[in-house]
């Protein structure tokens, strides 16, 4: 098999595993809007990591994205305490502000001849074919780390997702767990943006899980179905992007996600009722 195709498959596999696992608990904890805000908030950190390294160093870009995403979360928490606004409004403010800063930084780098061909604009809509060996190592490392954390915290995450008060009564440190899980969301977004883009990354976290939720109430089944949907959509979207060069990877993936979700809605609507 062509080494290029193997790299693409591994990148898609790593991203799908991380996004389906993290997305399951993001969906169950009703944090879909947070994932959307974070997918835009990481852009300034990505550009800053590039500027500091002079090239797209995956580890420095990942670090920059994580710092930028974390600052966004902390800023939202601060605004919740000092303003009368609701969370959705604050998330919208954070999303638009960080995206505007990131776009301005990209425009600045494009004016510099040394940075003009950097490939930073690929982070807007995604270009999985640009992923190299260093990117794969970083994605694989994050994937393994995410698997370890999710497996170790599975029961606690399930409990916290459905009954936060009960989790607190059992003595679990919910705030610490939330901080760790928010970090997982940030890292998931950070490794996914190069493939799907900052504009559409949240779709990869939420849409496969929303599809899975229509067919199961068991968390492990939701995660497995979401993984299957994510793999199918990212592989088919990547294939479309390769053979139709004018369609960026991210939009192609999300189109396939949307088509799959639409079929799920239709099947769920037409299937015979258990009471019928």
C-alpha atoms as a printed R data frame, in Angstrom:
    type eleno elety resid chain resno       x      y      z
1   ATOM     1    CA   UNK     A     1   0.000  0.000  0.000
2   ATOM     2    CA   UNK     A     2   1.144  3.535 -0.765
3   ATOM     3    CA   UNK     A     3   2.864  5.114  2.268
4   ATOM     4    CA   UNK     A     4   0.878  8.299  1.620
5   ATOM     5    CA   UNK     A     5  -2.427  6.435  2.027
6   ATOM     6    CA   UNK     A     6  -1.164  4.749  5.211
7   ATOM     7    CA   UNK     A     7  -0.349  8.169  6.692
8   ATOM     8    CA   UNK     A     8  -3.786  9.478  5.775
9   ATOM     9    CA   UNK     A     9  -5.513  6.453  7.294
10  ATOM    10    CA   UNK     A    10  -3.519  6.742 10.530
11  ATOM    11    CA   UNK     A    11  -4.260 10.473 10.789
12  ATOM    12    CA   UNK     A    12  -7.975  9.836 10.227
13  ATOM    13    CA   UNK     A    13  -7.940  6.959 12.736
14  ATOM    14    CA   UNK     A    14  -6.240  9.008 15.473
15  ATOM    15    CA   UNK     A    15  -8.540 11.992 14.962
16  ATOM    16    CA   UNK     A    16 -11.668  9.800 14.861
17  ATOM    17    CA   UNK     A    17 -10.784  7.923 18.065
18  ATOM    18    CA   UNK     A    18 -10.027 11.096 20.000
19  ATOM    19    CA   UNK     A    19 -13.013 13.067 18.700
20  ATOM    20    CA   UNK     A    20 -15.548 10.254 19.219
21  ATOM    21    CA   UNK     A    21 -14.450  9.544 22.797
22  ATOM    22    CA   UNK     A    22 -14.152 13.182 23.830
23  ATOM    23    CA   UNK     A    23 -17.230 14.109 21.812
24  ATOM    24    CA   UNK     A    24 -19.355 11.518 23.611
25  ATOM    25    CA   UNK     A    25 -18.907 13.196 26.983
26  ATOM    26    CA   UNK     A    26 -18.935 16.682 25.441
27  ATOM    27    CA   UNK     A    27 -22.397 15.898 24.057
28  ATOM    28    CA   UNK     A    28 -23.671 14.229 27.239
29  ATOM    29    CA   UNK     A    29 -22.441 17.128 29.389
30  ATOM    30    CA   UNK     A    30 -24.139 19.606 27.019
31  ATOM    31    CA   UNK     A    31 -20.860 21.323 26.128
32  ATOM    32    CA   UNK     A    32 -21.436 21.534 22.369
33  ATOM    33    CA   UNK     A    33 -21.200 25.321 22.368
34  ATOM    34    CA   UNK     A    34 -17.960 25.178 24.370
35  ATOM    35    CA   UNK     A    35 -16.388 22.886 21.773
36  ATOM    36    CA   UNK     A    36 -17.451 25.316 19.036
37  ATOM    37    CA   UNK     A    37 -15.927 28.265 20.896
38  ATOM    38    CA   UNK     A    38 -12.706 26.336 21.527
39  ATOM    39    CA   UNK     A    39 -12.371 25.312 17.879
40  ATOM    40    CA   UNK     A    40 -12.147 29.005 17.011
41  ATOM    41    CA   UNK     A    41 -10.180 30.055 20.082
42  ATOM    42    CA   UNK     A    42  -7.159 27.873 19.293
43  ATOM    43    CA   UNK     A    43  -6.342 29.771 16.086
44  ATOM    44    CA   UNK     A    44  -4.302 32.604 17.698
45  ATOM    45    CA   UNK     A    45  -2.236 30.020 19.594
46  ATOM    46    CA   UNK     A    46  -1.576 28.051 16.410
47  ATOM    47    CA   UNK     A    47  -0.342 31.159 14.589
48  ATOM    48    CA   UNK     A    48   1.733 32.256 17.592
49  ATOM    49    CA   UNK     A    49   3.338 28.811 17.799
50  ATOM    50    CA   UNK     A    50   4.209 29.082 14.122
51  ATOM    51    CA   UNK     A    51   5.687 32.574 14.512
52  ATOM    52    CA   UNK     A    52   7.839 31.486 17.481
53  ATOM    53    CA   UNK     A    53   9.191 28.400 15.703
54  ATOM    54    CA   UNK     A    54   9.390 29.862 12.188
55  ATOM    55    CA   UNK     A    55   7.628 26.801 10.777
56  ATOM    56    CA   UNK     A    56   4.737 24.476 11.568
57  ATOM    57    CA   UNK     A    57   6.349 22.579 14.443
58  ATOM    58    CA   UNK     A    58   3.498 20.267 15.568
59  ATOM    59    CA   UNK     A    59   4.412 20.265 19.270
60  ATOM    60    CA   UNK     A    60   4.794 24.029 19.486
61  ATOM    61    CA   UNK     A    61   1.603 24.535 17.481
62  ATOM    62    CA   UNK     A    62  -0.190 22.098 19.824
63  ATOM    63    CA   UNK     A    63   1.143 23.934 22.880
64  ATOM    64    CA   UNK     A    64   0.096 27.298 21.461
65  ATOM    65    CA   UNK     A    65  -3.380 25.967 20.652
66  ATOM    66    CA   UNK     A    66  -3.780 24.527 24.160
67  ATOM    67    CA   UNK     A    67  -2.687 27.783 25.819
68  ATOM    68    CA   UNK     A    68  -5.000 29.837 23.606
69  ATOM    69    CA   UNK     A    69  -7.943 27.500 24.263
70  ATOM    70    CA   UNK     A    70  -7.296 27.493 28.002
71  ATOM    71    CA   UNK     A    71  -7.168 31.299 28.109
72  ATOM    72    CA   UNK     A    72 -10.495 31.363 26.276
73  ATOM    73    CA   UNK     A    73 -12.093 29.049 28.851
74  ATOM    74    CA   UNK     A    74 -10.734 31.035 31.785
75  ATOM    75    CA   UNK     A    75 -11.905 34.278 30.195
76  ATOM    76    CA   UNK     A    76 -15.417 32.860 29.813
77  ATOM    77    CA   UNK     A    77 -15.410 31.749 33.470
78  ATOM    78    CA   UNK     A    78 -14.290 35.213 34.551
79  ATOM    79    CA   UNK     A    79 -16.969 36.943 32.468
80  ATOM    80    CA   UNK     A    80 -19.619 34.653 33.955
81  ATOM    81    CA   UNK     A    81 -18.702 35.947 37.416
82  ATOM    82    CA   UNK     A    82 -18.517 39.656 36.640
83  ATOM    83    CA   UNK     A    83 -21.244 40.085 33.997
84  ATOM    84    CA   UNK     A    84 -25.007 39.403 33.938
85  ATOM    85    CA   UNK     A    85 -24.802 37.743 30.529
86  ATOM    86    CA   UNK     A    86 -25.705 34.090 29.903
87  ATOM    87    CA   UNK     A    87 -23.163 31.469 28.859
88  ATOM    88    CA   UNK     A    88 -24.267 31.300 25.218
89  ATOM    89    CA   UNK     A    89 -23.706 35.038 24.737
90  ATOM    90    CA   UNK     A    90 -20.281 34.876 26.382
91  ATOM    91    CA   UNK     A    91 -19.310 31.896 24.240
92  ATOM    92    CA   UNK     A    92 -20.326 33.805 21.112
93  ATOM    93    CA   UNK     A    93 -18.225 36.793 22.192
94  ATOM    94    CA   UNK     A    94 -15.208 34.580 22.913
95  ATOM    95    CA   UNK     A    95 -15.593 32.655 19.643
96  ATOM    96    CA   UNK     A    96 -15.762 35.754 17.445
97  ATOM    97    CA   UNK     A    97 -13.023 37.623 19.310
98  ATOM    98    CA   UNK     A    98 -10.431 34.845 19.209
99  ATOM    99    CA   UNK     A    99 -11.260 34.014 15.586
100 ATOM   100    CA   UNK     A   100 -10.825 37.677 14.612
101 ATOM   101    CA   UNK     A   101  -7.473 37.821 16.414
102 ATOM   102    CA   UNK     A   102  -6.341 34.605 14.714
103 ATOM   103    CA   UNK     A   103  -7.375 35.811 11.266
104 ATOM   104    CA   UNK     A   104  -5.580 39.114 11.813
105 ATOM   105    CA   UNK     A   105  -2.432 37.252 12.829
106 ATOM   106    CA   UNK     A   106  -2.648 35.055  9.710
107 ATOM   107    CA   UNK     A   107  -3.027 38.155  7.528
108 ATOM   108    CA   UNK     A   108   0.049 39.635  9.209
109 ATOM   109    CA   UNK     A   109   2.138 36.528  8.518
110 ATOM   110    CA   UNK     A   110   1.028 36.446  4.884
111 ATOM   111    CA   UNK     A   111   2.456 39.929  4.389
112 ATOM   112    CA   UNK     A   112   5.874 38.597  5.389
113 ATOM   113    CA   UNK     A   113   7.553 36.803  2.443
114 ATOM   114    CA   UNK     A   114   9.182 34.351  4.846
115 ATOM   115    CA   UNK     A   115   5.750 33.191  6.094
116 ATOM   116    CA   UNK     A   116   3.559 33.656  3.009
117 ATOM   117    CA   UNK     A   117   3.817 30.001  1.946
118 ATOM   118    CA   UNK     A   118   3.599 28.594  5.451
119 ATOM   119    CA   UNK     A   119   0.323 26.731  4.988
120 ATOM   120    CA   UNK     A   120  -1.346 28.521  7.906
121 ATOM   121    CA   UNK     A   121  -4.455 29.195  5.835
122 ATOM   122    CA   UNK     A   122  -5.000 25.413  5.644
123 ATOM   123    CA   UNK     A   123  -6.012 25.562  9.309
124 ATOM   124    CA   UNK     A   124  -9.149 27.519  8.343
125 ATOM   125    CA   UNK     A   125 -10.772 24.752  6.289
126 ATOM   126    CA   UNK     A   126  -8.436 21.811  6.843
127 ATOM   127    CA   UNK     A   127  -5.993 19.931  4.631
128 ATOM   128    CA   UNK     A   128  -5.269 16.457  5.924
129 ATOM   129    CA   UNK     A   129  -2.982 15.684  2.976
130 ATOM   130    CA   UNK     A   130  -0.491 18.230  4.391
131 ATOM   131    CA   UNK     A   131   0.050 16.143  7.544
132 ATOM   132    CA   UNK     A   132   3.621 14.841  7.879
133 ATOM   133    CA   UNK     A   133   5.421 12.270 10.049
134 ATOM   134    CA   UNK     A   134   5.918 14.682 12.953
135 ATOM   135    CA   UNK     A   135   2.200 15.500 12.905
136 ATOM   136    CA   UNK     A   136   1.384 11.791 13.000
137 ATOM   137    CA   UNK     A   137   3.630 11.214 16.010
138 ATOM   138    CA   UNK     A   138   1.965 14.101 17.837
139 ATOM   139    CA   UNK     A   139  -1.534 12.848 16.935
140 ATOM   140    CA   UNK     A   140  -0.680  9.300 18.009
141 ATOM   141    CA   UNK     A   141   0.702 10.529 21.331
142 ATOM   142    CA   UNK     A   142  -2.401 12.602 22.034
143 ATOM   143    CA   UNK     A   143  -4.624  9.673 21.002
144 ATOM   144    CA   UNK     A   144  -2.909  7.259 23.415
145 ATOM   145    CA   UNK     A   145  -2.968  9.826 26.244
146 ATOM   146    CA   UNK     A   146  -6.678 10.481 25.641
147 ATOM   147    CA   UNK     A   147  -7.466  6.762 25.652
148 ATOM   148    CA   UNK     A   148  -5.650  6.303 28.968
149 ATOM   149    CA   UNK     A   149  -7.440  9.237 30.636
150 ATOM   150    CA   UNK     A   150 -10.891  8.225 29.319
151 ATOM   151    CA   UNK     A   151 -10.458  4.587 30.368
152 ATOM   152    CA   UNK     A   152  -9.221  5.516 33.846
153 ATOM   153    CA   UNK     A   153 -12.000  8.089 34.366
154 ATOM   154    CA   UNK     A   154 -14.789  6.306 32.456
155 ATOM   155    CA   UNK     A   155 -17.139  5.552 35.349
156 ATOM   156    CA   UNK     A   156 -16.600  8.967 36.910
157 ATOM   157    CA   UNK     A   157 -17.204 10.739 33.595
158 ATOM   158    CA   UNK     A   158 -20.419  8.767 33.051
159 ATOM   159    CA   UNK     A   159 -21.609  9.612 36.554
160 ATOM   160    CA   UNK     A   160 -20.741 13.280 36.184
161 ATOM   161    CA   UNK     A   161 -22.446 13.446 32.763
162 ATOM   162    CA   UNK     A   162 -25.811 12.264 34.097
163 ATOM   163    CA   UNK     A   163 -25.827 13.400 37.738
164 ATOM   164    CA   UNK     A   164 -23.259 15.968 38.844
165 ATOM   165    CA   UNK     A   165 -24.762 16.244 42.340
166 ATOM   166    CA   UNK     A   166 -24.501 12.499 42.907
167 ATOM   167    CA   UNK     A   167 -20.885 12.517 41.740
168 ATOM   168    CA   UNK     A   168 -20.134 15.274 44.270
169 ATOM   169    CA   UNK     A   169 -21.931 13.345 47.032
170 ATOM   170    CA   UNK     A   170 -19.727 10.325 46.310
171 ATOM   171    CA   UNK     A   171 -16.688 12.469 47.029
172 ATOM   172    CA   UNK     A   172 -15.451 12.877 43.461
173 ATOM   173    CA   UNK     A   173 -13.582 16.094 42.702
174 ATOM   174    CA   UNK     A   174 -15.906 17.273 39.950
175 ATOM   175    CA   UNK     A   175 -14.113 20.588 39.378
176 ATOM   176    CA   UNK     A   176 -10.791 18.790 38.887
177 ATOM   177    CA   UNK     A   177 -12.479 16.275 36.575
178 ATOM   178    CA   UNK     A   178 -14.022 19.131 34.569
179 ATOM   179    CA   UNK     A   179 -10.622 20.808 34.255
180 ATOM   180    CA   UNK     A   180  -9.035 17.584 32.981
181 ATOM   181    CA   UNK     A   181 -11.901 16.994 30.565
182 ATOM   182    CA   UNK     A   182 -11.757 20.575 29.273
183 ATOM   183    CA   UNK     A   183  -8.076 19.977 28.584
184 ATOM   184    CA   UNK     A   184  -9.046 16.871 26.594
185 ATOM   185    CA   UNK     A   185 -11.494 18.935 24.528
186 ATOM   186    CA   UNK     A   186  -8.787 21.509 23.830
187 ATOM   187    CA   UNK     A   187  -6.232 18.875 22.747
188 ATOM   188    CA   UNK     A   188  -8.851 17.124 20.594
189 ATOM   189    CA   UNK     A   189  -9.625 20.396 18.846
190 ATOM   190    CA   UNK     A   190  -5.920 21.202 18.527
191 ATOM   191    CA   UNK     A   191  -5.026 17.949 16.724
192 ATOM   192    CA   UNK     A   192  -8.136 18.049 14.536
193 ATOM   193    CA   UNK     A   193  -7.893 21.566 13.136
194 ATOM   194    CA   UNK     A   194  -5.234 20.737 10.549
195 ATOM   195    CA   UNK     A   195  -7.498 18.046  9.110
196 ATOM   196    CA   UNK     A   196 -10.908 19.692  9.343
197 ATOM   197    CA   UNK     A   197 -10.181 23.375 10.027
198 ATOM   198    CA   UNK     A   198 -11.033 25.716 12.897
199 ATOM   199    CA   UNK     A   199 -14.358 26.670 11.318
200 ATOM   200    CA   UNK     A   200 -15.789 23.141 11.337
201 ATOM   201    CA   UNK     A   201 -13.900 21.141 13.981
202 ATOM   202    CA   UNK     A   202 -16.787 21.159 16.477
203 ATOM   203    CA   UNK     A   203 -18.880 19.204 13.949
204 ATOM   204    CA   UNK     A   204 -16.516 16.236 14.285
205 ATOM   205    CA   UNK     A   205 -17.020 16.279 18.058
206 ATOM   206    CA   UNK     A   206 -20.805 16.585 18.067
207 ATOM   207    CA   UNK     A   207 -22.435 15.233 14.874
208 ATOM   208    CA   UNK     A   208 -21.244 11.574 15.156
209 ATOM   209    CA   UNK     A   209 -22.370 11.450 18.793
210 ATOM   210    CA   UNK     A   210 -25.715 13.068 17.937
211 ATOM   211    CA   UNK     A   211 -26.184 10.321 15.311
212 ATOM   212    CA   UNK     A   212 -25.239  7.607 17.802
213 ATOM   213    CA   UNK     A   213 -27.579  8.992 20.477
214 ATOM   214    CA   UNK     A   214 -30.557  8.301 18.212
215 ATOM   215    CA   UNK     A   215 -29.801  4.572 18.300
216 ATOM   216    CA   UNK     A   216 -28.540  3.886 21.819
217 ATOM   217    CA   UNK     A   217 -28.734  5.103 25.406
218 ATOM   218    CA   UNK     A   218 -25.675  3.154 26.595
219 ATOM   219    CA   UNK     A   219 -22.572  5.326 26.742
220 ATOM   220    CA   UNK     A   220 -20.104  2.733 25.439
221 ATOM   221    CA   UNK     A   221 -22.378  1.972 22.467
222 ATOM   222    CA   UNK     A   222 -22.744  5.691 21.742
223 ATOM   223    CA   UNK     A   223 -18.948  6.011 21.702
224 ATOM   224    CA   UNK     A   224 -18.529  2.993 19.375
225 ATOM   225    CA   UNK     A   225 -21.235  4.132 16.938
226 ATOM   226    CA   UNK     A   226 -19.788  7.649 16.963
227 ATOM   227    CA   UNK     A   227 -16.352  6.198 16.147
228 ATOM   228    CA   UNK     A   228 -17.769  4.250 13.190
229 ATOM   229    CA   UNK     A   229 -19.608  7.327 11.851
230 ATOM   230    CA   UNK     A   230 -16.543  9.517 12.374
231 ATOM   231    CA   UNK     A   231 -14.262  7.059 10.546
232 ATOM   232    CA   UNK     A   232 -16.662  6.686  7.624
233 ATOM   233    CA   UNK     A   233 -17.187 10.432  7.243
234 ATOM   234    CA   UNK     A   234 -13.538 11.429  7.574
235 ATOM   235    CA   UNK     A   235 -12.324  8.704  5.194
236 ATOM   236    CA   UNK     A   236 -14.975  9.431  2.581
237 ATOM   237    CA   UNK     A   237 -14.498 13.203  2.989
238 ATOM   238    CA   UNK     A   238 -10.735 12.812  2.560
239 ATOM   239    CA   UNK     A   239 -11.275 10.711 -0.583
240 ATOM   240    CA   UNK     A   240 -13.589 13.376 -2.041
241 ATOM   241    CA   UNK     A   241 -11.045 16.085 -1.235
242 ATOM   242    CA   UNK     A   242  -8.224 14.134 -2.930
243 ATOM   243    CA   UNK     A   243 -10.137 13.515 -6.160
244 ATOM   244    CA   UNK     A   244 -11.917 16.900 -6.222
245 ATOM   245    CA   UNK     A   245  -9.056 19.290 -5.478
246 ATOM   246    CA   UNK     A   246 -11.266 22.389 -5.291
247 ATOM   247    CA   UNK     A   247 -13.096 21.038 -2.213
248 ATOM   248    CA   UNK     A   248 -11.132 21.494  1.049
249 ATOM   249    CA   UNK     A   249 -10.878 18.512  3.395
250 ATOM   250    CA   UNK     A   250 -12.880 20.006  6.256
251 ATOM   251    CA   UNK     A   251 -16.031 20.903  4.304
252 ATOM   252    CA   UNK     A   252 -15.919 17.532  2.491
253 ATOM   253    CA   UNK     A   253 -15.799 15.696  5.835
254 ATOM   254    CA   UNK     A   254 -18.641 17.747  7.309
255 ATOM   255    CA   UNK     A   255 -20.773 17.251  4.188
256 ATOM   256    CA   UNK     A   256 -20.382 13.493  4.638
257 ATOM   257    CA   UNK     A   257 -21.149 13.846  8.355
258 ATOM   258    CA   UNK     A   258 -24.315 15.776  7.499
259 ATOM   259    CA   UNK     A   259 -25.418 13.228  4.885
260 ATOM   260    CA   UNK     A   260 -24.845 10.385  7.352
261 ATOM   261    CA   UNK     A   261 -26.751 12.263 10.049
262 ATOM   262    CA   UNK     A   262 -29.638 12.921  7.636
263 ATOM   263    CA   UNK     A   263 -29.886  9.203  6.839
264 ATOM   264    CA   UNK     A   264 -29.866  8.497 10.573
265 ATOM   265    CA   UNK     A   265 -32.740 10.918 11.116
266 ATOM   266    CA   UNK     A   266 -34.688  9.356  8.227
267 ATOM   267    CA   UNK     A   267 -34.086  5.776  9.407
268 ATOM   268    CA   UNK     A   268 -34.995  6.674 12.974
269 ATOM   269    CA   UNK     A   269 -38.222  8.323 11.764
270 ATOM   270    CA   UNK     A   270 -39.279  5.451  9.497
271 ATOM   271    CA   UNK     A   271 -38.367  2.504 11.741
272 ATOM   272    CA   UNK     A   272 -41.345  0.660 13.255
273 ATOM   273    CA   UNK     A   273 -42.303  1.801 16.748
274 ATOM   274    CA   UNK     A   274 -41.849 -0.732 19.544
275 ATOM   275    CA   UNK     A   275 -45.349  0.076 20.691
276 ATOM   276    CA   UNK     A   276 -46.844 -0.142 17.220
